[in-house]
Amino acid sequence: MDDIFASSLAQLWRRARDPMMDLRHDLHAYPELSFHEYRMTTVIRDRLLELGWELAPCPTETGAVATLSGAQPGRRVMLRADIDALPVHEERPWSHASRHEGVMHACGHDVHTAALLAVADLLAQRRDSLAGEFTLVFQPAEEALGGARTMIDGGLLNDHPTDVVLGAHVTSLAPVGLVATRPGILMSAANALTINLTGRGGHGAMAQVDGNVVLALSHLVPRLGEIVTGLSFEGTDCACSAGVLRAGSANNVVPRSATVLGSLRTFTPVQRELALDRLEGLVAEVASTFSVTATVTLGESAPAVVNDVLVTARVLDAAARVVGDDAVLVTPPVSPSDDVAELLDRVAGCYLFIGGALADGSSGMHHGPDFAVDDEACRVAAEVLATSAVDLARG
């Protein structure tokens, strides 16, 4: 382990801290949706060049890849941050609140990006004493579950072979200064679902049960949770829920079609197959009851986030040197998902959670319009990731 690097963090922060905080506020104010992160891409690339990193060709139109070599031989470490926002209207009255109507960094990707740019600053300041090679990946479209796979399909890992992958996600559910992760399965696998219902439709004044997709929809959605009943992993339940319902165009017309967009979260392939079988059975039951036709289509997906045992032990040790033993937690698995899993499915690594809750308890939930986290989460994430990367690069 590189205790010299860890012990010099306070000095390194004199240069890195203010630019990181300014960047976080700037990025939060101008959120962009999946695969449309054009302004953010420019900001990221400009900052990396300013810090002396070498920009590499990026396999996606948005996002960035940059490299830096230490002065000594060592292992290759890749650090990843996601950069996209969500179609959510921000309710917070911050000076840096979203300027883009209906778009918000409601999951903390602005924190992840600012933190990784701070890692770039910290490593650049010490490059003459570092071992190994470092690759920073700023990935688009995590919320769409397609960004990581698109980068990999475009040659990311072929062009930048690596020995270790690291990343971090801020959480509004834990206090600033807390770091949590676990070896093995950390986060669930995700599957996007589309359920299409088709009926005969007709006049609202003569609506019937048979062929009525609105009634079928209203009975199907509350029962989606049934398909994961009894399915859990080490105490954490699987989940299935709807996020979008579409039906109708007028108050007096029973439409011919309706659509449900939702997601399924499971931890193992066996759970996934069982849940999908149950979903098909549930949809068939509802379709029969209301004399409609129904189809289930699977959309984008991501595997479970699985941390390497040995890498995670090293990260936990590095995190303890940054925040102290009492602030490092081995957490149970969680039901949310993250497509960093695509990288961890191919390369040993560790993903971890960084506490970011506001001190007054008003942080709100991820993906909600009142979501907010403390700026200090950026610093903790950057320090833990940089210390872990330097340590792992030494071998």
Secondary structure, 3 states (H helix, E strand, C coil): CCHHHHHCHHHHHHHHHHHHHHHHHHHHHCCCCCCCCHHHHHHHHHHHHHCCCEEECCCCCCCEEEEEECCEEEEEEEEEEECCCECCCCCCCCCCCCCCCCCECCCCHHHHHHHHHHHHHHHHHCHHHCEEEEEEEEECCCCCCCHHHHHHHCCHHHHCCCCEEEEEEEEEEEECCCEEECCEEEECEEEEEEEEEECCCEEHHHCCCCCCHHHHHHHHHHHHHHHHCCCEECCEECEEEEEEEEECCCCCEECCEEEEEEEEEECCHHHHHHHHHHHHHHHHHHHHHHCCEEEEEEEEEECCEEECHHHHHHHHHHHHHHHCHHHEEECCCECCCCCCHHHHCCCCEEEEEEEEECCCCCCCCCCCCCCCCCCHHHHHHHHHHHHHHHHHHCC
